[in-house]
Amino acid sequence: MRRLRVGTRRSALALAQARQVAAALGDAEVVPIATADSARGDKARFVRGIEEALLAGEVDLAVHSAKDVPGEATEGLELVGVPAREDPADVLVGAAGPGELRPGARVGTSSLRRRSQLLALRPDLEVVEVRGNVDTRLRKLAEGEAEALVLAAAGLARLGRSGGGRYRFPASEIVPAPGQGALAIQARSGDGAAAAAAAAITDRAALVELTAERAAVAALGGGCDTPLGVCARYMDGTLAVGGYAGLPDGSEWVRDAVRGDPEQPAALGEALAERMLAAGAREVLERAAAAAREGAA
């Protein structure tokens, strides 16, 4: 049997993730692929180049951060695997907790979702945009561009970055992005061998959680230009799914959670979305998207 080729982006985090998958597959070959930059707000910009290489037969499998994969499947490709998930939570780096930050403290993030929930939690903070990969953001923190950062726990763990102040936000404070901490493996439709290899390393809990989160996002209709968080956790035979939709300034938001049968994750995600929509989430997300477009103009 030939050695499987796993395609990924060239960032340090993407390579670390792909190497974990390659090792689980039995020493598959990691193939870094250059991806073209595109406009912010284009959710597919992080996966498009990898998908093109997969469709062209240059690789057998593609590994993505699940939160970057659009809800609508690309023609000719299938989602065939979800390995074990890292902690999906967001963490505060540089302070022992949000209550330890002084009034007016500058907290860095490039995420509208994190911005909205930070300001809902602490409206007295100044949220500043800090962009770049994990190491770039940590360097900017060290250089004083912000007094603290909000980052994904999973990215820090996969890169082996430790030390400094850390505070793990519970979902009651910041609901993570859908798919955060999870990886998604794609294969070409009809490639049974590649699909079977990915299925063999799939973690049931991670698959159940991701299925619920993607169903909720599809029903809510949120995009990457809206402050939307959805996180599912499968524990003790129960699936809990929580969601948040808010305005970028944190002044208005809808938050809800449901629990139910882990055998019906998509239905549970849709049930959460229905509750949030009934509470006004669609209107909040539409206003958030309009505000984001106005700010980018």
HELIX and SHEET records of a PDB file:
HELIX    1   1 ALA A   12  ALA A   24  1                                  13    
HELIX    2   2 LYS A   43  PHE A   46  5                                   4    
HELIX    3   3 ARG A   48  LEU A   55  1                                   8    
HELIX    4   4 ALA A   66  ASP A   68  5                                   3    
HELIX    5   5 PRO A   98  GLU A  100  5                                   3    
HELIX    6   6 LEU A  112  LEU A  121  1                                  10    
HELIX    7   7 VAL A  134  ALA A  142  1                                   9    
HELIX    8   8 ALA A  153  LEU A  159  1                                   7    
HELIX    9   9 GLY A  192  ALA A  200  1                                   9    
HELIX   10  10 ARG A  204  LEU A  220  1                                  17    
HELIX   11  11 PRO A  265  ALA A  278  1                                  14    
HELIX   12  12 ALA A  281  ALA A  296  1                                  16    
SHEET    1   A 5 GLU A  29  PRO A  32  0                                        
SHEET    2   A 5 ARG A   5  THR A   8  1                                        
SHEET    3   A 5 LEU A  61  SER A  65  1                                        
SHEET    4   A 5 LEU A 183  ARG A 188 -1                                        
SHEET    5   A 5 LEU A  77  GLY A  81 -1                                        
SHEET    1   B 5 GLU A 126  VAL A 128  0                                        
SHEET    2   B 5 ARG A 106  GLY A 108  1                                        
SHEET    3   B 5 ALA A 148  ALA A 152  1                                        
SHEET    4   B 5 ASP A  90  VAL A  93 -1                                        
SHEET    5   B 5 ARG A 166  ARG A 168 -1                                        
SHEET    1   C 3 LEU A 228  MET A 235  0                                        
SHEET    2   C 3 THR A 238  GLY A 246 -1                                        
SHEET    3   C 3 TRP A 253  GLY A 260 -1                                        
END                                                                             
